[in-house]
Amino acid sequence: MKFLWISILLLSIGIRLSGQNTFSTATDGVLTFQLTTVSDGVAYAPRHCLAIWIKDAGGNFIISRKVMANSRKQHLVKWVANSNYNVADAITGATLNAHTSHTISWDCRDIAGNLVPDGTYQVWIEYTSRNSASNGIVGPFYSFSFEKAETPLSINIPDETYFKNMSLNFEPIGVFLESKLDESALININPNPFTESFSLSLKTATASFVNISLYNQNGVRIDEIFDGFNSEKNLEVYWSQSEIKLPLMQGNYYLRFNINGKIYGKKLIKL
């Protein structure tokens, strides 16, 4: 794969810590985490609520990546205690009727869209088939710590009783890139340059997990355009400035694609 590296930093950014004169490295990159849940056979099983989120080493909430519960979120007691119900930029939906596999993507940014410093982070998973907020019995949960740095990671995590087939991959990479896709994938953006909106089409050879996010030239995530499993092989997305609170200024922007853990980038021009 040939990359055209554009603009400032590629693998790492020096960011100033609030109230300090020291600098911390903040490596840009993408984390992909996969797992399969297994029923614990209680109460309403196999129906269950589920949450997957990211914390830092200090236990601070960073961002939710998947919350399947709708009106029953209160029963994900560990997630609620850490997140205060924050589902910004997460995959959300109804209570799940059966146990299955899940894939999430994290672009190393917090709920404000800002790149976080390097260090130890944790992926947390929790599910419950009980009314856990009422009876005080927490459902199965698990966490896995990893180092976010300039070194790539590819880890097969040992099975737990209720969490199987777990893997974690971290690819440090610059957001400011244009990359050549595999021949099996095709991306079209129209129009580009754009004024108020654009349409995006993605074709893949097989059903794929896809995350598509929009960034400005400072590497701040503007919007998460799509996040989930695309079973149709053809994905059509329409995006408009009405999707965000503040209008985009004229200039260069970047779309980053995570397709089954492989990262690609495309440049956008806002007129």
Buried (B, 14 or more C-beta within 10 A) or exposed (E): EEBEEBBEBBBBBEBEEEEEEEEBBBBBBBBBBBBBBBBBEEBEBBBBBBBBBBBBEEEEBBBBBBBBBEEBBBBBBBBBEBBEEBBEBBBBEEBBEEBEEBBBBBBBBBBEBBBBBBBEBBBBBBBBBBBBBEEEBBBBBBEBEBEBBEEEBEEEBEEBEBBBEBBBBBBBBBBBBBBEBEEEBEBEBEEBEBEEEBBBEBBBEEEBBBBBBBBBBEBBBBBBBBBBEBEEBEBEBEBEBEEEEEEBEEEBBBBBBBBBBBBBBBBBEBE
